[in-house]
Amino acid sequence: MRFVLIGPVYPYRGGIAHYTTMLYRALRKQGHDVLLVSFKRQYPQWLFPGRSDRDPSKKPIKVGDARYWIDSLNPLTWLTAFWRIRRYQPDAVILQWWTTFWAPVWFVLGMLNRLFLQRPLVIICHNVLPHEVRWWDPWLAKVVLRWGTHFIVQSVEEERRLTALMPGAQVAVVPHPVYDMFAGERISKEEARKLLGLPLDAPVLLFFGIVREYKGLQDVLAALPEVRARMGRVILLVAGEFWEDKQPYLEMIERLGIGDLVIVDDRYIPNEEVPRYFSAADVLVAPYRRVTGSGAVQMARGLGLLAITTGVCGGESRVTIDGETGFVIPPGDPESLADAILRFFRTSWQTRLGDQIAHDEDQFSWNRVADLVAGIGEARDLSERKAEG
């Protein structure tokens, strides 16, 4: 089959760039031809909330044959990209959707596909609506998503969100696959903690990734006094760039008297350093407050680290042992988070995580997404052959 996959890849940074790359690799591994289309320019610098949208990693995760055809601010490149895609004659087009910033570009590509190419348009919705929804976002999302013929979402909650906007849409729920690109780079806990300057004898909680309000760092901080009162010293390592004002968090740390427990590394963590953070930690804490798929949770899974998270993440980190399901807590509930942290360190769950990850390998495989896309392309091919016959 022949597919066009559109989305960010290296030199752009972040989870969606990694997702695009891993899906590309999965499709190629299955023997499909894939035209990978990315961006000349992604965001204007004044609009990007971080320091840069470029990946600073010395060991980038990249593909060798991406076409950087689309400039987000130059409509001429949208048109020329489409005509190149049309000449390729794919069996299906795969589009990533995560923010309404891309609405003009995706609207044009979707409309041109409907008018001139008439191929299935598979839209992978990382977020149906932005995490901070503005009044115009639902309208823009609906205007763009109406061009899609098939949709992939990563949780039941996102499926409900999509069907509320697009009743009757063909939607498949596929949990966020595991980010296993670092799986072979895990190091010993002792070595990792020495590299990061962490104590060897204290439990370490990891909060990883871009810091935004919906990810619940404030709930982790609120839980820490109770955790310390009941189990003694514990370290919270916050590793990720702040995309909002950091001062309220620093004030909260001071107000709670937990400055000696919290280490803040406010920057984008490059690929070559990622394994040491997950190797150094005992558990990832990801108490997201609103519906989303979590790349950090699936990165932890790929590196053999359990995550304590919330049901709004789609339950990707749900672990069942001896008939009990644990470490999925209600959002916005520091007390439940503290209880889950304490329960983790009181039990032997950590040593039994490996079997659970192996058991869930198929559920969180990139092949699930690739198979679904391939099935859509094959259905179109079969339909055309029947029409011709």
C-alpha positions as CSV (number, residue, x, y, z in Angstrom):
1,M,0.0,0.0,0.0
2,R,1.0,3.6,-0.5
3,F,0.4,6.2,2.2
4,V,1.0,9.9,2.8
5,L,1.8,10.7,6.4
6,I,1.8,14.4,7.4
7,G,3.2,15.7,10.6
8,P,6.2,17.0,12.4
9,V,9.5,15.0,12.6
10,Y,13.1,16.0,13.4
11,P,14.4,18.7,13.5
12,Y,11.2,19.5,15.4
13,R,11.0,18.3,19.0
14,G,8.3,16.8,21.2
15,G,5.9,13.9,21.5
16,I,4.0,14.3,18.3
17,A,7.3,14.5,16.3
18,H,8.2,11.2,17.9
19,Y,4.8,9.8,17.2
20,T,5.0,10.6,13.5
21,T,8.4,9.1,13.3
22,M,7.5,5.9,15.1
23,L,4.3,5.4,13.0
24,Y,6.4,6.0,9.8
25,R,8.8,3.3,10.9
26,A,6.0,0.9,11.7
27,L,4.3,1.4,8.3
28,R,7.6,0.9,6.5
29,K,8.5,-2.2,8.5
30,Q,5.2,-3.7,7.4
31,G,6.3,-3.2,3.8
32,H,4.2,-0.1,2.8
33,D,5.5,2.8,0.7
34,V,5.2,6.0,2.8
35,L,5.6,9.6,1.6
36,L,6.4,11.5,4.8
37,V,5.5,15.2,4.6
38,S,6.7,17.6,7.3
39,F,7.3,21.3,7.7
40,K,9.6,24.0,6.4
41,R,8.4,26.1,9.3
42,Q,6.2,24.8,12.1
43,Y,5.3,27.8,14.4
44,P,6.5,31.4,14.3
45,Q,8.8,32.0,17.2
46,W,6.6,34.6,18.8
47,L,3.7,32.1,19.0
48,F,5.7,29.1,20.4
49,P,5.4,28.9,24.2
50,G,8.8,27.2,24.7
51,R,12.3,28.4,24.0
52,S,12.4,26.8,20.6
53,D,10.4,24.2,18.6
54,R,13.7,22.6,17.4
55,D,15.1,19.5,19.0
56,P,18.5,20.1,20.7
57,S,19.3,16.4,21.0
58,K,22.7,15.2,20.0
59,K,21.1,11.8,19.3
60,P,18.0,12.8,17.3
61,I,15.2,10.3,16.4
62,K,14.8,11.0,12.7
63,V,14.0,9.6,9.3
64,G,16.2,10.1,6.2
65,D,13.6,10.9,3.5
66,A,11.1,13.3,5.0
67,R,9.9,16.0,2.6
68,Y,9.8,19.4,4.3
69,W,7.2,21.0,2.0
70,I,4.8,22.9,4.3
71,D,5.3,26.3,5.7
72,S,2.5,27.1,8.2
73,L,2.4,30.7,7.2
74,N,2.7,30.3,3.4
75,P,-0.4,29.1,1.6
76,L,1.5,28.6,-1.6
77,T,3.4,25.8,0.0
78,W,0.1,24.2,1.0
79,L,-1.0,24.1,-2.6
80,T,2.3,22.8,-4.0
81,A,2.5,20.1,-1.3
82,F,-1.0,18.9,-2.2
83,W,-0.2,18.6,-5.9
84,R,3.0,16.6,-5.1
85,I,0.8,14.4,-2.9
86,R,-1.6,14.0,-5.7
87,R,1.1,12.9,-8.1
88,Y,2.1,10.2,-5.6
89,Q,-1.4,8.7,-5.8
90,P,-1.6,7.3,-2.2
91,D,-4.1,4.7,-1.1
92,A,-4.8,6.9,2.0
93,V,-3.6,10.2,3.6
94,I,-2.8,10.3,7.3
95,L,-3.0,13.6,9.1
96,Q,-2.1,14.5,12.6
97,W,-4.4,16.8,14.5
98,W,-3.5,18.4,17.9
99,T,-4.1,22.2,17.8
100,T,-6.3,24.5,16.0
101,F,-3.3,26.6,14.9
102,W,-3.1,24.2,12.0
103,A,-6.8,24.6,11.0
104,P,-6.1,26.8,7.8
105,V,-3.5,24.3,6.5
106,W,-5.5,21.2,7.2
107,F,-8.7,22.7,5.9
108,V,-7.0,23.4,2.5
109,L,-5.5,20.0,2.3
110,G,-8.7,18.3,3.3
111,M,-10.8,20.2,0.8
112,L,-8.3,19.6,-2.0
113,N,-8.3,15.9,-1.2
114,R,-12.1,15.8,-1.3
115,L,-12.2,17.6,-4.6
116,F,-9.3,16.2,-6.6
117,L,-7.7,13.2,-4.9
118,Q,-10.7,11.5,-3.2
119,R,-8.7,9.2,-1.0
120,P,-9.5,8.2,2.6
121,L,-8.3,10.9,5.0
122,V,-7.3,9.3,8.3
123,I,-7.0,11.9,11.0
124,I,-5.1,10.9,14.2
125,C,-6.5,13.2,16.9
126,H,-3.9,13.6,19.6
127,N,-6.3,16.2,21.1
128,V,-9.7,16.7,19.6
129,L,-9.7,20.2,21.2
130,P,-6.8,22.1,22.7
131,H,-6.1,21.6,26.4
132,E,-7.1,25.2,27.1
133,V,-10.3,25.5,25.0
134,R,-11.2,28.9,23.6
135,W,-14.6,29.8,22.3
136,W,-13.6,29.4,18.7
137,D,-11.7,26.1,19.0
138,P,-14.8,23.8,18.7
139,W,-15.9,25.6,15.6
140,L,-12.4,25.5,14.0
141,A,-12.1,21.8,14.8
142,K,-15.4,20.9,13.3
143,V,-14.6,22.9,10.1
144,V,-11.4,20.9,9.7
145,L,-12.4,17.5,10.9
146,R,-15.4,17.4,8.6
147,W,-13.0,16.5,5.8
148,G,-11.9,13.3,7.5
149,T,-13.2,9.9,6.5
150,H,-11.7,7.9,9.4
151,F,-10.5,9.0,12.8
152,I,-8.1,7.5,15.4
153,V,-8.3,8.7,19.0
154,Q,-6.3,7.5,22.1
155,S,-9.1,7.2,24.7
156,V,-12.8,6.7,25.1
157,E,-13.1,10.2,26.5
158,E,-11.6,11.6,23.3
159,E,-14.0,9.5,21.3
160,R,-16.9,11.1,23.1
161,R,-15.5,14.5,22.5
162,L,-15.1,13.8,18.8
163,T,-18.5,12.3,18.2
164,A,-20.1,15.3,20.0
165,L,-18.5,17.5,17.3
166,M,-18.9,14.9,14.5
167,P,-21.9,12.6,15.0
168,G,-21.6,9.5,13.0
169,A,-17.9,9.7,12.5
170,Q,-16.0,6.5,11.9
171,V,-13.8,6.5,15.0
172,A,-11.3,3.8,16.3
173,V,-9.9,4.0,19.8
174,V,-6.2,3.0,19.9
175,P,-4.3,3.7,23.1
176,H,-1.1,5.7,22.7
177,P,1.5,3.2,21.7
178,V,4.7,2.7,23.8
179,Y,7.6,5.0,23.1
180,D,10.2,2.2,23.1
181,M,12.9,4.0,21.2
182,F,15.0,4.3,24.4
183,A,14.2,0.8,25.7
184,G,17.8,-0.5,25.2
185,E,19.4,2.5,26.9
186,R,18.2,2.1,30.5
187,I,21.1,2.2,33.0
188,S,21.4,1.2,36.6
189,K,19.6,3.3,39.2
190,E,22.9,4.0,41.0
191,E,24.6,5.3,37.8
192,A,21.6,7.4,36.8
193,R,21.4,9.1,40.2
194,K,25.1,9.9,40.2
195,L,24.8,11.5,36.8
196,L,21.8,13.6,38.0
197,G,23.3,14.4,41.5
198,L,20.4,12.6,43.3
199,P,20.7,10.8,46.6
200,L,21.1,7.0,46.4
201,D,19.1,6.3,49.5
202,A,15.9,8.3,49.0
203,P,12.8,7.3,46.9
204,V,12.6,9.4,43.7
205,L,9.3,10.5,42.0
206,L,9.6,11.7,38.4
207,F,7.4,14.4,36.8
208,F,8.5,14.5,33.2
209,G,7.7,16.6,30.2
210,I,6.4,20.1,29.4
211,V,4.8,21.7,32.5
212,R,1.3,23.0,31.8
213,E,-1.6,23.4,34.2
214,Y,-3.6,20.4,33.0
215,K,-0.7,18.0,33.8
216,G,-1.3,18.3,37.5
217,L,2.1,19.3,38.9
218,Q,0.3,21.3,41.5
219,D,-1.4,18.1,42.7
220,V,2.0,16.4,43.1
221,L,3.3,19.3,45.1
222,A,0.2,19.2,47.3
223,A,0.6,15.5,48.0
224,L,4.2,15.7,49.0
225,P,3.7,16.9,52.7
226,E,1.5,13.9,53.4
227,V,4.0,11.5,51.7
228,R,6.9,12.9,53.7
229,A,4.8,12.7,57.0
230,R,4.1,9.0,56.4
231,M,7.3,7.7,54.8
232,G,10.1,10.2,55.5
233,R,12.2,11.9,52.9
234,V,11.3,11.6,49.2
235,I,12.6,13.5,46.2
236,L,10.4,14.9,43.4
237,L,12.4,15.5,40.2
238,V,10.5,17.8,37.8
239,A,12.2,17.5,34.4
240,G,10.7,19.6,31.7
241,E,10.2,23.0,30.3
242,F,7.6,25.3,31.8
243,W,5.1,26.6,29.3
244,E,3.5,28.8,31.8
245,D,4.6,31.1,34.7
246,K,6.9,29.1,37.0
247,Q,6.5,31.5,39.9
248,P,3.2,30.1,41.3
249,Y,4.8,26.7,41.5
250,L,7.9,28.0,43.3
251,E,5.6,29.9,45.7
252,M,3.6,26.8,46.4
253,I,6.8,24.8,47.1
254,E,7.9,27.5,49.6
255,R,4.4,27.7,51.2
256,L,4.3,23.9,51.7
257,G,7.8,23.8,53.1
258,I,9.0,21.2,50.6
259,G,11.9,23.0,49.0
260,D,14.3,20.4,50.2
261,L,12.2,17.7,48.4
262,V,11.8,19.2,45.0
263,I,14.4,19.5,42.2
264,V,13.3,21.5,39.1
265,D,15.1,21.0,35.8
266,D,13.3,23.6,33.7
267,R,14.3,22.7,30.1
268,Y,13.5,20.4,27.2
269,I,15.3,17.1,28.0
270,P,17.3,16.0,24.9
271,N,17.0,12.3,23.8
272,E,20.4,11.3,25.0
273,E,19.5,12.3,28.6
274,V,16.0,10.8,28.7
275,P,17.0,7.3,29.8
276,R,18.9,8.5,32.9
277,Y,15.8,10.3,34.3
278,F,13.6,7.3,34.0
279,S,16.4,5.0,35.2
280,A,17.0,7.2,38.3
281,A,13.3,7.3,39.3
282,D,11.3,4.7,41.2
283,V,8.0,5.8,39.7
284,L,6.6,8.4,37.3
285,V,3.8,10.7,38.5
286,A,1.5,12.0,35.8
287,P,-1.8,13.1,37.5
288,Y,-3.3,14.8,34.4
289,R,-6.4,16.8,35.1
290,R,-8.0,16.7,31.7
291,V,-8.4,14.2,28.9
292,T,-5.3,13.4,26.9
293,G,-2.9,10.7,25.7
294,S,0.3,10.8,27.6
295,G,3.6,10.4,25.8
296,A,5.4,10.5,29.2
297,V,3.4,7.6,30.5
298,Q,4.2,5.5,27.4
299,M,7.8,6.5,27.5
300,A,7.9,5.2,31.1
301,R,6.3,2.0,30.0
302,G,8.9,1.6,27.3
303,L,11.7,2.0,29.9
304,G,10.1,-0.4,32.4
305,L,8.9,2.3,34.8
306,L,5.5,2.3,36.4
307,A,3.3,5.5,36.2
308,I,0.8,6.7,38.7
309,T,-1.7,8.6,36.6
310,T,-5.4,9.5,36.3
311,G,-8.2,8.0,34.3
312,V,-8.3,11.0,32.0
313,C,-5.1,9.6,30.4
314,G,-7.2,6.8,29.1
315,G,-5.8,4.4,31.7
316,E,-2.7,3.6,29.7
317,S,-0.8,2.8,32.9
318,R,-3.4,0.6,34.4
319,V,-1.7,-2.5,35.9
320,T,-3.6,-5.5,37.3
321,I,-1.9,-7.8,39.7
322,D,-3.5,-10.5,41.9
323,G,-7.0,-9.2,40.8
324,E,-6.3,-5.6,41.8
325,T,-6.1,-2.7,39.5
326,G,-4.0,0.2,40.8
327,F,-2.2,3.4,40.3
328,V,-5.0,5.0,38.3
329,I,-6.4,7.8,40.5
330,P,-9.1,10.5,40.2
331,P,-7.9,13.8,38.6
332,G,-7.3,16.8,40.9
333,D,-7.1,14.7,44.0
334,P,-3.8,15.1,45.9
335,E,-5.0,12.9,48.7
336,S,-5.6,9.9,46.4
337,L,-2.2,10.6,44.7
338,A,-0.4,10.6,48.1
339,D,-2.1,7.2,49.0
340,A,-1.1,5.7,45.6
341,I,2.5,6.8,46.1
342,L,2.6,5.3,49.6
343,R,1.0,2.1,48.4
344,F,3.5,1.8,45.6
345,F,6.4,1.9,48.1
346,R,4.7,-0.4,50.5
347,T,4.2,-3.2,48.0
348,S,6.3,-5.3,45.6
349,W,4.4,-4.0,42.5
350,Q,7.6,-2.4,41.1
351,T,9.4,-5.7,40.9
352,R,6.4,-7.3,39.0
353,L,5.9,-4.6,36.5
354,G,8.0,-6.3,33.8
355,D,5.6,-9.2,33.3
356,Q,2.7,-6.8,33.0
357,I,4.5,-4.7,30.3
358,A,5.3,-7.9,28.4
359,H,1.6,-9.0,28.7
360,D,0.4,-5.6,27.3
361,E,2.9,-5.5,24.4
362,D,0.3,-6.0,21.7
363,Q,-2.2,-3.6,23.2
364,F,0.4,-0.7,23.0
365,S,2.1,-1.7,19.8
366,W,2.7,0.7,16.9
367,N,1.4,-2.1,14.7
368,R,-2.1,-1.5,16.0
369,V,-2.1,1.9,14.5
370,A,-0.3,0.7,11.3
371,D,-2.7,-2.2,10.9
372,L,-5.7,0.1,11.2
373,V,-4.4,2.5,8.6
374,A,-3.5,-0.4,6.3
375,G,-7.0,-1.8,6.7
376,I,-8.5,1.5,5.5
377,G,-6.3,1.6,2.5
378,E,-7.0,-2.0,1.6
379,A,-10.8,-1.5,1.9
380,R,-10.5,1.4,-0.6
381,D,-8.4,-0.7,-2.9
382,L,-10.9,-3.6,-2.7
383,S,-13.9,-1.3,-3.3
384,E,-12.2,0.2,-6.4
385,R,-11.5,-3.3,-7.8
386,K,-15.1,-4.3,-7.3
387,A,-16.3,-1.2,-9.0
388,E,-14.0,-1.9,-12.0
389,G,-15.1,-5.6,-12.1
